[in-house]
Amino acid sequence: MTRTAAAIRHVAFEDLGLLGPVLREHGYQVVTVDAGIDDTVAPITSSDLVVVLGGPIGANDADRYPFLADELGALRDRVAAGRRTLGICLGAQLLARALGADVGPSGHTEIGYAPVTLSPEGRRSPLRHLAGTPVLHWHGDRFAIPAGAQRLAGTEKCDNQAFALGPNLLGLQFHLEVPPEAIERWLIGYVDSLSALGIEPAELRGAAAAAGAALTRAARAVIAEWLA
């Protein structure tokens, strides 16, 4: 029987990227759901796997973006049942909130490519494939580690970069899904943020190219092992 995977997308260019082919190779039929436009409750409730992707809004912004309340409510029901769910950036923050953890400003904006530091639990997890490999960071908020979950990774600017609760729930603050050749979409889409922080697009463009092959291999390995 074909298994279903729903990708909950909050902005068009923050998509499954490198992860889409891995999901299909593992027998998933993948559908993309645009939050704020499409109904998110049904696919979050019914899919065998849900990947909640990133975006520039905050996990606490339901007063300004009411669709987040429905999305978060559906996630709470899903994670209460322990159903397989992956959250990336905003998605990880929503997953943390669904598990009862706090989310708020980190005090730093972290944009660029850098490795994460794996915890002992992280080195025993699928994230071990990322050891020493630069991944893309693009966030200003952080999540607390949910009760009962394992902290898997951090960076100097953000202590909590990944968590897992059992084999089926995984939250990643960083982006391992972005193909190096797709970074130009981010440089265009977030030009205001880059300008405000004085970050030159050429810097990120070069870092994406340098990370390229190694990050692609590592991202595929992480998700393939987690799915297995």
Secondary structure, 3 states (H helix, E strand, C coil): CCEEEEEEECCCCCCCCCHHHHHHHCCEEEEEEEECCECCHHHHHHCCEEEECCCCCCCCCCCCCCHHHHHHHHHHHHHHCCCCEEEECHHHHHHHHHCCCCEEEEEEEEEEEECCEECHHHHCCHHHHHCCCCEEEEEEEEECCCCCCEEEEECCCCCCCEEEECCCEEEECCECCCCHHHHHHHHHHCHHHHHHHCCCHHHHHHHHHHHHHHHHHHHHHHHHHHHC
